[in-house]
Amino acid sequence: MDTSAPITVVGAGPSGLASAIVLARAGKKVVVRESHKSVGARFHGDFQGLENWSVKTDVLDELRDLGIATDFSVHPILSGAAYDADGRKYEVRDEKPLYYLVRRGPGADTLDSALLQAAKEAGAEIRFGDKVERVPPDAIVATGPRRADAIATGYIFETDMADASHVSFDDRLAPWGYAYLLIANGIGTLAVCMFRDFKNHAAHLKEAVAYFERLTGLKMTDPKPFGGYGMLSHMTRVERGGRLLVGERAGLQDALAGFGMRYALVSGALAARAKISGQSYASLLNRRVRSIHRAGIVNRFVFQTLGNKRRGWALSKLSKGAARRGLRRLYGGSFFHSLLYPGVAWRRAARLNHPGCDHIDCDCPWCRMHGVH
Ligand SMILES: Cc1cc2nc3c(=O)[nH]c(=O)nc-3n(C[C@H](O)[C@H](O)[C@H](O)COP(=O)(O)OP(=O)(O)OC[C@H]3O[C@@H](n4cnc5c(N)ncnc54)[C@H](O)[C@@H]3O)c2cc1C
């Protein structure tokens, strides 16, 4: 029986709950303090993709290996359609899942609820409605994004359409980002993920709906709007005194596509491992994710530099072989990435992104959530 003081985890998102699960399973006393009344409060039942391409190991095996049970509900995606700015279609496929769809939010069948259940079963104490004003000196800090460098806005709906995965790379629909339509088992998510021009998000979303209607005959029953934001950053100093920063709070998010769940779960588990073993969290994290994270930053720079018209070239290359392998090359930390990274990092020292909104007269998800419109 562990008689030491409990370890505090601030935030019950995927990163904080991953820490709590691993710590509690190792017999540590853990208290997770969450400001909202439930898990997943900033999500709305939308589909998100747990990426499975940045490293060879399947993400579910990686999580199991780190001590996180993967009995949450997933929908593997082995193929999908990608479109360039001229509407040309590229079939992208692999024999292994490119990513796993999971639902996010406080609902019963979401990743968030499954992680909460696992943390409780492992023996962690979860305190809801407990906003932390002063983070204790040896806590794990899992508080998520602090600003909006990218936003997503869209609809969750019911449909009788067949399962599908569509993504369009067209700045007119989603500036510097992508518009996506995901359908699984009669539930759909359609959204635009944008990296600038947040003020016009409603117009972009309208365009995206019309686009997918033309392309797929989209039928949405009972569409419910949703929106959210994410932060792109260089990896921050992840150890501050005794505090360990995990997930998006540590700047861990794929800068190209805004995928942060794998980073959140892995970093949360590694922070717990560091607490248990006394190893350096920064070293564990650097060894595992630094080169992938830097590659994401370079990839975003290249994506923006290529511009709307030339992205088709990259999609065409990706559609010619096993897509998972092609994508892995993009994150492999190649000589090209190491060469470009210092320049890209220097050019974008302050922020990784165009300031997407001036917070004046704006109703983007960030401004709505922070009451500034
Ligand atoms: C619309 C949208 C779509 C996305 N799609 C994808 C996708 O397809 N694939 C992917 O991998 N990623 C996606 N992401 C990103 C992904 O959801 C995040 O990167 C991930 O949730 C980050 O996890 P986290 O634990 O670091 O932070 P969060 O999930 O933000 O959790 C942080 C928690 O800390 C709590 N908290 C904050 N401050 C305090 C405080 N002071 N005291 C107590 N509690 C506090 C918050 O309430 C929250 O519950 C998407 C994000 C959005 C918004």
PDBQT file of the ligand as one rigid body, heavy atoms in Angstrom, charges set to zero:
ROOT
HETATM    1  C1  LIG A 401     -12.920  19.977 -33.247  1.00  0.00    +0.000 C 
HETATM    2  C2  LIG A 401     -11.627  19.257 -32.989  1.00  0.00    +0.000 A 
HETATM    3  C3  LIG A 401     -11.287  18.164 -33.771  1.00  0.00    +0.000 A 
HETATM    4  C4  LIG A 401     -10.105  17.457 -33.505  1.00  0.00    +0.000 A 
HETATM    5  N1  LIG A 401      -9.808  16.378 -34.269  1.00  0.00    +0.000 NA
HETATM    6  C5  LIG A 401      -8.740  15.607 -33.948  1.00  0.00    +0.000 A 
HETATM    7  C6  LIG A 401      -8.479  14.411 -34.656  1.00  0.00    +0.000 A 
HETATM    8  O1  LIG A 401      -9.183  14.053 -35.608  1.00  0.00    +0.000 OA
HETATM    9  N2  LIG A 401      -7.418  13.658 -34.253  1.00  0.00    +0.000 N 
HETATM   10  C7  LIG A 401      -6.601  14.016 -33.204  1.00  0.00    +0.000 A 
HETATM   11  O2  LIG A 401      -5.672  13.285 -32.871  1.00  0.00    +0.000 OA
HETATM   12  N3  LIG A 401      -6.835  15.170 -32.543  1.00  0.00    +0.000 NA
HETATM   13  C8  LIG A 401      -7.872  15.962 -32.869  1.00  0.00    +0.000 A 
HETATM   14  N4  LIG A 401      -8.105  17.100 -32.171  1.00  0.00    +0.000 N 
HETATM   15  C9  LIG A 401      -7.166  17.479 -31.089  1.00  0.00    +0.000 C 
HETATM   16  C10 LIG A 401      -7.400  16.638 -29.825  1.00  0.00    +0.000 C 
HETATM   17  O3  LIG A 401      -8.760  16.611 -29.501  1.00  0.00    +0.000 OA
HETATM   18  C11 LIG A 401      -6.584  17.251 -28.676  1.00  0.00    +0.000 C 
HETATM   19  O4  LIG A 401      -5.251  17.383 -29.082  1.00  0.00    +0.000 OA
HETATM   20  C12 LIG A 401      -6.641  16.401 -27.395  1.00  0.00    +0.000 C 
HETATM   21  O5  LIG A 401      -7.934  16.347 -26.849  1.00  0.00    +0.000 OA
HETATM   22  C13 LIG A 401      -5.694  17.017 -26.368  1.00  0.00    +0.000 C 
HETATM   23  O6  LIG A 401      -5.809  16.326 -25.160  1.00  0.00    +0.000 OA
HETATM   24  P1  LIG A 401      -5.317  16.996 -23.809  1.00  0.00    +0.000 P 
HETATM   25  O7  LIG A 401      -5.554  16.001 -22.737  1.00  0.00    +0.000 OA
HETATM   26  O8  LIG A 401      -3.953  17.531 -23.985  1.00  0.00    +0.000 OA
HETATM   27  O9  LIG A 401      -6.256  18.275 -23.610  1.00  0.00    +0.000 OA
HETATM   28  P2  LIG A 401      -7.837  18.422 -23.485  1.00  0.00    +0.000 P 
HETATM   29  O10 LIG A 401      -8.540  17.330 -24.202  1.00  0.00    +0.000 OA
HETATM   30  O11 LIG A 401      -8.161  19.816 -23.883  1.00  0.00    +0.000 OA
HETATM   31  O12 LIG A 401      -8.116  18.259 -21.930  1.00  0.00    +0.000 OA
HETATM   32  C14 LIG A 401      -7.718  19.249 -21.007  1.00  0.00    +0.000 C 
HETATM   33  C15 LIG A 401      -8.622  19.162 -19.786  1.00  0.00    +0.000 C 
HETATM   34  O13 LIG A 401      -8.097  20.009 -18.759  1.00  0.00    +0.000 OA
HETATM   35  C16 LIG A 401      -9.180  20.691 -18.126  1.00  0.00    +0.000 C 
HETATM   36  N5  LIG A 401      -8.646  21.910 -17.508  1.00  0.00    +0.000 N 
HETATM   37  C17 LIG A 401      -8.115  22.988 -18.146  1.00  0.00    +0.000 A 
HETATM   38  N6  LIG A 401      -7.701  23.908 -17.245  1.00  0.00    +0.000 NA
HETATM   39  C18 LIG A 401      -7.969  23.397 -16.010  1.00  0.00    +0.000 A 
HETATM   40  C19 LIG A 401      -7.777  23.874 -14.682  1.00  0.00    +0.000 A 
HETATM   41  N7  LIG A 401      -7.209  25.064 -14.421  1.00  0.00    +0.000 N 
HETATM   42  N8  LIG A 401      -8.186  23.097 -13.640  1.00  0.00    +0.000 NA
HETATM   43  C20 LIG A 401      -8.739  21.893 -13.863  1.00  0.00    +0.000 A 
HETATM   44  N9  LIG A 401      -8.959  21.392 -15.112  1.00  0.00    +0.000 NA
HETATM   45  C21 LIG A 401      -8.571  22.127 -16.177  1.00  0.00    +0.000 A 
HETATM   46  C22 LIG A 401     -10.145  20.947 -19.288  1.00  0.00    +0.000 C 
HETATM   47  O14 LIG A 401     -11.441  21.203 -18.815  1.00  0.00    +0.000 OA
HETATM   48  C23 LIG A 401     -10.028  19.650 -20.082  1.00  0.00    +0.000 C 
HETATM   49  O15 LIG A 401     -10.960  18.683 -19.639  1.00  0.00    +0.000 OA
HETATM   50  C24 LIG A 401      -9.245  17.862 -32.444  1.00  0.00    +0.000 A 
HETATM   51  C25 LIG A 401      -9.577  18.993 -31.677  1.00  0.00    +0.000 A 
HETATM   52  C26 LIG A 401     -10.747  19.686 -31.947  1.00  0.00    +0.000 A 
HETATM   53  C27 LIG A 401     -11.089  20.887 -31.124  1.00  0.00    +0.000 C 
ENDROOT
TORSDOF 0
